Amino acid sequence: MRPLTQRHTLALLRTDISCLTWLRALWFFGVLWCEVGVYRFVVFRCAWPDRRLSPSTVAPTHVLILADPQVRHVGSRRHSCFFPRLHDWFYHASLRKNWRYVIRLNPDAVVFLGDMLASGRKLRDDDEFVENYLRFRRIFSVDKSVPIFHVPGNEDVGLNLIEADARAAQRRYTTHFDPLNGEALIANHSFVFINAPGLVEEDYHRARHVGSKEYSDYTAEEGGTVEFVRELARKREGQDEPPTVLFTHIPLSRPDGASCGPLREQGTMRRGAGPGYQNMHGKRTSEFLLDTLRPELVFSGDDRDYCDYTHLLPGPDSTVPVREVTVKSFSPDKTIRTPGFHLLSLIPPHATPPGNSLEATLADSPCFLPSQSRIHNAIYFPFAILMLLFLIARRVRKRRERYHLSPLPSYDFNERVLTGSALHYKVDKEKVDKRSWRKPSVASSVPVSASSFGGGSHFPRRFTRRITGCFASNGAAASGPLNLSANQARLCRASWKVVCLSVLDFVKVLLPSLLLWSIVMWSMLH
């Protein structure tokens, strides 16, 4: 019996090592795929839409468009003392990781559609703003040869703030980012960037102080967005104006419930306003922008979710469509499942063969990234719990197998009988210790088998009941004497030993994966 037991114990040990090795390898490669492989795969599949452009003698210009990165001020969220910093660390690491893979697309220019900082308008002084600005630059680092354009958002410059706070927010923004309004010529296309929050404030001012609802009767504020748009249109009069692409943080007006296309996750865009925000531009403001600039394509942000909507130019050209794309948020948010970004390819109109439509010089496509929170909640946590339960069941099974093959102990009983596959001992009434046993009315059978540890077909229920009983006994021990028999105490110790060894196996399995995950996350921020 002993040589057989030793051989079987060695076999169990080899099986144990092999099982842990396979689990360790499974988790290691699973984490490697979820943290690195899936991002490479997604970015590899997200190609520039050059194929939809007309044949050209000039290489296409690639523009990467991001909306709402919202870099946070560390520790500003109202939680416990430790949790906000940990939460913000994960948040910024996720942003950095997304950017590290997206920038591998090698864009020729990058456009941020506002809300670069999550609380830029609320920062107390210049030092806090500079600290958050530098964090933004560290996360979204790019080669100096790549031009970067920024559109102000309501979180950057505020909306309907006190005049002193508004001036401070605008001064900080223009000092570190870009002018509030601007224009750039890229691939012979005019990129127009407007201060959408400032335009909303001018719209409120026009509605309060001007009797007419038309912008033609409104005297624009000096240095405001309306003045910038009018001046830009005035410069283009009598000239062969290039195709215009409009960038605004706040989307243009549309009917409530208008379809946003199949790529939107949920709901539609609706009108709404509140302290510091407005969901859309007003109808008159949207008509003013479309009629004055006559853009070929509009990009907006702020809504967090994706939306593709087609406007019509006001006036006699009401049949001319103008497509607006609301770019999905690049930062993770509870209102969306996956973050995203947008790709824009351009070729100069003069480089295309005669007779081609304008759409042939401009093409765009959305791209969506994996959700880090969904990877944690839908993959890591469920599989970790299942693996822990598997390791507990494996420890119990291993203990049962060792028990079956161990030499039988000697019992001072009168008679033994073999019933089925379980060995029973018949107990003599006269030799029963009355202090620990109830005196049976008839001879009873005491089974000695693996079921004494909770085995058999009802293992989960018995093992759970035993652990629960140990908890209840420990709770009762705090207020009174512990009423556990020697057998119950032995079973409790054995059950807790199984749990502790299973947790130790759990840590052994996850340790390499945790090390890999830590290295990946650390490398994203350095």
N, C-alpha and C positions, 0 to 999 in steps of 0.2 A: 504493500500500500504506500509506504513512504517514498520509494523511488518513483512510483507513478504520480504521487502528489507533487514531488519536486519537479518532475518533467512538465506536468501540467501548469505549475506555478510559473516556470520559465516561459512556457508558451503564452500564458496570460500576460506576463510582463512584456514580451515582445509585441503582442497584440496591442497592449496599452501604449507603448512607445509609437508603434505604427499609427494608431488612431490619432494620437495627439499631433504627430508630425503631419498627417494629412489635413487635420483641422487647421493647424498653424499655416500650412501652405495655402489652404483654401482662403483663409482670411487675409493673408499677405497679398495674394494676387487679386482678391476682391477689392481691398483697399487701394491697391495700385491702379486698378481699372477705374474705380469710382472717383479717385482724386486726380488722376493724370490721364488715363486712357480715354475716358468718355469725353473729356474736354478736347483732347486732340482729335478725336473722331468727329465731334460736332463741328469744330472749326475747319477741319479738312473738308467736310461736306458743304460748308458754307462758302461758296465761291463767288467771286465778283461777277456781276451780270453782264459781262462783256459780249456774250454771244447774241444778246438782243440789240446790240448796237450795229449800225450800218458799217460796211467795210470802209476802212479809213487808212490813210497813209501815216497817220499819227497814232502813237500808242495811247490807249485810254488813260484818263486820269481817275484815280480812285480816291473817294472821299468816305471816311468812316464817320458815322453820325451816332452820337450817344445822347440819351436823355436821362435826366434826374439821377446822376451818380450819388448825390447827397452824402458826402463825407461828413461824418458826425464829429461833434465836439465831445471828446472822451469824458465820460463820467457825467454827462448832462442829463441822462435819462433817470427818471425817478424810480430807483429800485434800491436794493440793499447796498451796503458800502462796497462789497466785492463784486456782485453780479454785473453792474453796469460796465465796469472796465473789461470784464471777461466777455460780455456780450458784444461790446464795441470792438474788441480785439478780433473776435470771430467775424464780425461784420466787415471790418476793413481787410482782413485776410481773404475773405471771399471776393471782395471787390478787386483786390490786387491779383488774385489768381485768375479771375475772369479776364482782367486786362492783359495779363501776361500771355494768355493764349490768343486773345483777339488781336493784339498788336502784331502777331506773327503773320497777319494778312498783308503787312507792309503797305499801309495806306499812304497816299501822297499828301493828304490833308486830313485833319480831324476837326469835327464840329461838336461842341457840347451845347445841348439845347436847354440850358438853364438849370437852376438848382444844383450848382456844383457843391455847395455846402448846405448841409441840412438845416443849419440855424445861423446862417451868415448875418441875417438882419437882427438877430437877437444877441449877438456877441457884445460884451460890455465895452471893450476897448480895442485899440489897434493891436496890442500884443496878442490877444486871443485870436483875432482875425488872422494875423500873420502865422500863428501856430497852426491853425486849421488850413490855411492856404498852403503852407509847406507840406502838410500831411497829404493834401490833395495832389500836389506835384510829385511827391514820393510814390503815391499809389499809381498815378497815371503818368508815369515817366515815359518820355518819347524822345527820339532823336531830335537834336536841335535843327536839323535840316527839314523837319516836317512842320509846316505851319499849323497852328492851333487857333481856332476861333471859338469864342464864347458868346452865348446869348444870355442876357440877364433874366433870372427867374424871380418869382415872388419871394423865395427863400434867400435870394442873394441881395436884392435891393429893397424888398418889402413892398407892401401894397396898402395904401391909405394909412401910412404911418404919420406920427407927429412930424412936423416940418424939420425939426432939428435932427431927429433920428433918421429921417429919410435922407437928409443931406449927408450925414455921417456914413450911412450904408452905401450911398452912391459914390462917395469919395473913396471909400475903401475898395469898392468894386473896380472903379476906373483906374485906380493906382496899381492894382495887382493883376487884373484880368484884361479887359478890353474896354473901349468906349461903349457907352450905352447903346448907340446906334452906329452901324457901319456898313461898308460895302467892300467886297473883294471880287476880283476878276479871276476865275479859275476855268481853264479850258475854254476861254471865250464865252463863259456863262457868268452872268452877274449874280453873285451871292449877296443878298440883302439881309442884314441882321437887325432886328428892331427890338426896342425896349418894350415888351408887351405889358408889364405892370405899369409903366409910365403911361402907355397909351390908354389903359383902362382908367387911370386917374384923370386923364384929359377928357375921356368920354363922360365921366361923371361931372366934370366941370362944365363941359359943353351943354349937357342936359339941364344943369341947374341955372346957367347964366345966359343961355342963348335961346331966344324964342323959337327959332327954326330948328328942325331936327337934322338938317342937312349940314354936312361938313363944309360945304362951299361958303356958308355964312359964318363960319367959326374962325375967329382970329387965334392962330396957333400960339402956344406958349413958346417963349424963346428957349431954344435948345431942346425942345421936346420932340417926341416921335412924329407928331403930325407935321411939324416944320421940316424935319429931316425927309419925310416921304415926299412932301411937296417940292422941296429943293431938288431931290433926286429926279423927280419927274420933269422938273423944269430944265435940268441939264440935258435930258435926253430928247427934248423937243427938236425936231428937224434933223435928228441923227439916226443912223441905222443902229438901233438899240439891240444889244445882245439879249439872248434868252435869259429870263430872270427866274431865280430860285429863291423863294422867300423862307426865312427861318424865324419862327416866333415861338416863344415858350408856351403861351396860351393858345389853344386851338381857335380856329375861326368858328363863327356861328353856323348852326345847322338846326333843323327841326328836332325836337325831342324824340328820342326813340329811333332816329335814323340808323339804318344798318351800317355796321362797321366792317362787314366782311367776315369770312369764316375763320380768320386767324385770331380774332378777339376771343379771350377766354370766357368772359361772362358780361352780361348786361350791355347797355348802350351808353353813349354820352348824353348827359342832360344838363340843362342850365342850372346854375347854382352859384351862390356867392356867400361869403362870410368874412369874419375877421382875418384879413391877410391873404385871401384867395378869391379867385373867380374861375369857374370851370371853362367858360368860353368868352370870346369877345362879343360885344353887342352886335346886333344885326347891321346897324348903320356903320359901325367901325369896320366890320368885315367887308361890306360893300365898298367902303372908302379904300381899303387896302387893295382889293381885287381890281377896282376900276382905275386906280392911280398907277399901281405898279404892273398890273396885267401879268402876273407870274405864270410860268408854265408848270411849276410844281411848288407845293408848299409843304414844309416840314414843321411839326409842332411836337410838344411834349406835355408834361404836367399831369396827364391823365393816368399815367402808370401803365395802362393796358394799351394794346395795339388797336389802331383804327385806320381804315382806308375809306375815305369819303370823297365824292366828286362834287365840286361846286360848279355853278354856271356864272360866267362873267355878267355883271349887271349891265343894263342899257341895251342898245340895239344888238350887241353881240351876245345875247343871252343863250345862244346855242353853243357857245364855245366852252368846253369843259375845262375845269382846273382841278386837278387831283391834289388832295391833301392827305398826307401820311402822318398820323400821330405815332411817334416812335415809342416802342415799349421801354419801360424803365430798365436801366442797366443795373440798378441796385436791387437787391432782394426786397420784396414787400409782401405783407400778409394778404393783399388784395389780388396778387397774381401768383401763379404757380411757378412760372419760369421767367427769369429776366431775359432781356434781348438787346439788340442793336440793329443798325441799318447800314446797308452798303449802297453807295451811289457811284456809278461809272459814267464818265463824260468824255465826249470827243468834240473838238471845235466844229461848229456848223460848216465852216468853209472847207473842212477836210473830207466832207462826204460828197458822193456823186450828186449832180444836180437832180432835182425832182424828189429827193427824199423828204419825208415829213420830219418835224422837229423831234418826235419821239425817238427817232433813230439815233439822235445824238445824246440821249439821256436815258439811262436805265437804272432801276433800283430794285433791291430785294431785301426782305427782312431776314434776320437770323435770330435764333433763340438758343439760350444756354441752359445747361442743367441747373436744377435748383439744389443748392447745398443743403438746405433744410429738409427737402424731400428725401435726399440721399440718406441723411441721418435718421429721419423718422420712419421711412418706409423700408430701409435696407438694414442699416447698422443695428438699431435698437431691437427690431423683431428677431433678427437672426441671432443676436447676442442672447436674448432670452431663451430662444429655442435651443441654442447650443448649451446653455447652462442646465436646462432641464435634461438634455441628452446626456451631459456629463454626470448628473446625479443618478439617472437611470443606469448608466454604465457602471458607476461605482457600486450600486446596489447589486447589479447582476454579477459583477466580479466577486463581491463578498459571498453571494449565494453559491457560486461555483466553487470557491475555496472551501466553504462549509461542507459541501457535499463530498469533497474528496479528502477531508481531514479525518484522522483516525477517530473512531467513535469513543466517547468517554464512557467510563464504567458507572453504572447505576445500581444501587442497592435495592432492587425491586424483586419481587417474588417471581414474576412471570412476564414473559414478553411474547407478543404475537406479531406476525407479519400480515398486515392488511394492505392489499394493493401494492403501491410503490412506496408507501410511507411506513416507517418503522415506529411501532407503538409499544409502550410499556404499560402493563396493567399494574395499577397501584394498589397495594394492600392497605385496607382501612386502618389496621392497627399501627402502621408505620408512618402515618401522616402526621406531620407536626401541626397540632391544632392552633398554634399561635400564628402561623402564616398561611394555613390552608383551612378552607371551610370543610367540615367533615362531610364527605359525599354519602348519599344514601345508598348508592350502588357503586360497584367498581367503575372507575372512570379511566379513560385512555388519555395519555398525554403525548401528543405528537411531537416528535423531534425531527424537524425537517426545515427546509429553507423558508417555509412560511412563517417561522418564528420571527423572522426579520421583516416581515411584511411582503414576502414573495407571493408567488402564485398569480392567478389571473386577476386579482384585485390589488396589485401592487400600488398603483398611484393612490387609490383611496386609503389603503392601510397606512402607507408611508406618510401621507399628508395628515391623517388622523393622529399618527404617533407624534409628528412634529408639533401639531396643534396641542396635543395633550401635554407635551413638554413645556410649551409656552404657558399653558394654563397652570401647570404645576409650579412653574417658576414664579408666576404672578401671585399665586396663593402663598408661596413661601415668603413673600415680602411682608405679609401680614400675619402669618401664623406658621406652625410647623409644617414641614414638607412631608406629605403623606404619600410617599412612593415606596413600593416594595422593591426588594433587591432586583427582581427581574425587570420591573419597569425602569428603574434607574439605569440598568445595564442597556436596555433598549434605547433609552434617551441618549445615553453617551454614544452608542453606536450610530444613532441617527445623526447626531450633531457632528460626529466624526466624518460621516459620509458627506454632509453638506460642506464642511470646511475643506475636505480634500477636493471636492468638486469645484469649489470656488478657487482653490489653488490651481487646479488644472485649467480653469477658465482664464486665470491671469497668465499662466504659462502660454496658453494658446494665443492670447491677444497681445502679449508683450511685443513681439516683432512688428505686428501691424500697428500698434500704438506708436512705436518708435518711428516707423515709416511715415505715418500720418503727421507726427510732430515735425519731422524733417521737412516734409512737403509744405506744411503751413508756415514754418519758420522761414523757409526759403522764399515764400511769397512776399514777406515783409522786409527782406534784406537783399 
